[in-house]
Amino acid sequence: MATVTDWITHLTTDTNADKDGIQVGGSIYPGAGSSELLLVLLLIAIWIGWHVITNRSENNELSNLSRKRHGANDHKSNITDW
Amino acid sequence: MTNEGEALRVIFTEFYYWVTVVLMFLIHVGFCMYEVGASRYKHHQHTLMKNTMLIPLVTVTWFLFGWWIYWAFPTGPGLAPSIMTESTALVTGGGFGGNDLANPTNAFMAINLNDHLMGVFWAAFLLFSWTAASIVSGAVIERITTFAFGVLAIAIGSVFWSIDAAWGWHFDGWMLKLLGYHDAYASGVIHAIAGGFALGVLIVLGPRIGKFSSSGEPRNIGPRNPWLVTVGLFLIYTGFWGFYAACNVPIYDLGPEYGMEGVTYWTATNIYLTPTTLSGITMNFLMSLSGGLLAGYVIAKGDPFWTYSSGLAGIICASAGNDLYHPIQALVIGMIGVVIAYKLHYWVERKFKIDDAVGAVAVHGYAGFVGLVICGFVLNGYPSSGYGVGEMFDGSTYATINPLGQFIGAIVMFVILGLIPGYIIAKVLNGMGKLRIPREVEIAGLDYEMMESAKEDEKAVSSATR
């Protein structure tokens, strides 16, 4: 998984030094070159999952509160003093 | 990097954009404070969280597809030929189509020792995205569901503004080529589109309960906390410095860019690679802010809420051409924009019963629209971008700035990419029953249960300490 195990070797990674000068190995994150697609799929799953979970909890919250039919000024008795 | 001069230039540019991102963060802090200050006590916490949660939602989607859209669609739906070639390194194709560099699986979309700029560009544009979504957020407070707002924030923040930036900012943008569109600091690219989008949503969402009398007369629901609104708007002003700087390229050699053989000319440029100076735009920023404040104070008869908002509207109105205006031109343009935006706000409110809780449509939408149109007259004949000065890649020429092009550009931003998508998405959400909170909840207050729970906590702690 480790993309870099030795910085000197990594920073002088070079296939064509005579022509291009010393090249720096670009990516340094774990799993470079093999894990990107999986990471993006994971992010999509987190993103969609978050919407599903919060949508459900917001629905419950709104329907519970609307059933109680509080008045426009009822909240004032809940204002805290601390 | 093995060349010291090149390393300094690149790392300076990297640091420059990084600083703009930090400054632009204050825009969002300001918007959060402003919205909470404008909302009523019983809605405070939900109002805050609605705006806060657009940060991760837009960020994630900006990573997944928003940034890619900017690079993928500059030529629009076949409206103009592309000047991109393989030599520009912006190669069409790749696993995700469009521009492979902004593909979220690309090696440049992460720490990469061969690239110091992708991340800070991505972040600067992302902060613009937050701003676009946050503009909409203020208009719809106290009655929209968090779910619906999340969907709308993603739509404006990661899709529609990204398309408009591709069309009106990108060097290959069809609006630059065909219309001579010029919008250096985003009168239209951010503000008009977000204002138009907010208006589209508001048409469907409807006013807050009690905003209009039975005879249709609007009632004022003033800010709950004017001090929070004040500090919020000051922070937005402050963040706008970062916004302006982020719209510039800090150091660029225009000689080769313009095809001037053997000429070296290092300068700051706007986003279109035409020369300007950070020094000059700083004057224009302050003068347009001042113009907005002066006009707002008079027209709103000293009302703090509108005076502060007018300062912002003044900047927004002059932004399209603030890379080139004289400071006094910037001031006068800011004043004109404020008067029109203020008058339009109340006319639209009365005529169409639109409840824009913070005046976002006026300050961003109308002022941005007017700013684009004025720019077309004042800068008529200027090159719209650096790509029209010399030959770029394929030798294509770009239209110069002109009144008609700017007017059409304003329509594209406010109506086509703003109002219409906002209206349609809001309609769909409304049809699903997901747009607006139940009437009973709006009356009781979104925070009712949080407040009730806090009161019980207070009582419990109090009784335990007796």
Chai-1 contact restraints between the chains, C-beta under 6 A:
chainA,res_idxA,chainB,res_idxB,connection_type,confidence,min_distance_angstrom,max_distance_angstrom,comment,restraint_id
A,G21,B,T2,contact,1.0,0.0,6.0,A-B,restraint_1
A,V24,B,L113,contact,1.0,0.0,6.0,A-B,restraint_2
A,V24,B,N114,contact,1.0,0.0,6.0,A-B,restraint_3
A,G26,B,A107,contact,1.0,0.0,6.0,A-B,restraint_4
A,G26,B,N112,contact,1.0,0.0,6.0,A-B,restraint_5
A,G26,B,L113,contact,1.0,0.0,6.0,A-B,restraint_6
A,G26,B,N114,contact,1.0,0.0,6.0,A-B,restraint_7
A,S27,B,A107,contact,1.0,0.0,6.0,A-B,restraint_8
A,S27,B,N112,contact,1.0,0.0,6.0,A-B,restraint_9
A,I28,B,I111,contact,1.0,0.0,6.0,A-B,restraint_10
A,Y29,B,A110,contact,1.0,0.0,6.0,A-B,restraint_11
A,Y29,B,I111,contact,1.0,0.0,6.0,A-B,restraint_12
A,E36,B,T105,contact,1.0,0.0,6.0,A-B,restraint_13
A,L37,B,T105,contact,1.0,0.0,6.0,A-B,restraint_14
A,V40,B,P104,contact,1.0,0.0,6.0,A-B,restraint_15
A,V40,B,T105,contact,1.0,0.0,6.0,A-B,restraint_16
A,W47,B,V60,contact,1.0,0.0,6.0,A-B,restraint_17
A,N55,B,F147,contact,1.0,0.0,6.0,A-B,restraint_18
A,E58,B,T146,contact,1.0,0.0,6.0,A-B,restraint_19
A,E58,B,F147,contact,1.0,0.0,6.0,A-B,restraint_20
A,L62,B,I437,contact,1.0,0.0,6.0,A-B,restraint_21
A,L62,B,P438,contact,1.0,0.0,6.0,A-B,restraint_22
A,L62,B,V441,contact,1.0,0.0,6.0,A-B,restraint_23
A,L65,B,V441,contact,1.0,0.0,6.0,A-B,restraint_24
A,L65,B,Y448,contact,1.0,0.0,6.0,A-B,restraint_25
A,S66,B,P438,contact,1.0,0.0,6.0,A-B,restraint_26
A,S66,B,E440,contact,1.0,0.0,6.0,A-B,restraint_27
A,S66,B,V441,contact,1.0,0.0,6.0,A-B,restraint_28
A,R69,B,E440,contact,1.0,0.0,6.0,A-B,restraint_29
A,H70,B,A444,contact,1.0,0.0,6.0,A-B,restraint_30
A,H70,B,Y448,contact,1.0,0.0,6.0,A-B,restraint_31
A,A72,B,I443,contact,1.0,0.0,6.0,A-B,restraint_32
A,H75,B,K42,contact,1.0,0.0,6.0,A-B,restraint_33
A,H75,B,G445,contact,1.0,0.0,6.0,A-B,restraint_34
A,H75,B,Y448,contact,1.0,0.0,6.0,A-B,restraint_35
A,H75,B,M451,contact,1.0,0.0,6.0,A-B,restraint_36
A,N78,B,M451,contact,1.0,0.0,6.0,A-B,restraint_37
A,N78,B,E452,contact,1.0,0.0,6.0,A-B,restraint_38
A,N78,B,K455,contact,1.0,0.0,6.0,A-B,restraint_39
A,T80,B,A454,contact,1.0,0.0,6.0,A-B,restraint_40
A,T80,B,K455,contact,1.0,0.0,6.0,A-B,restraint_41
A,T80,B,E458,contact,1.0,0.0,6.0,A-B,restraint_42
A,W82,B,E458,contact,1.0,0.0,6.0,A-B,restraint_43
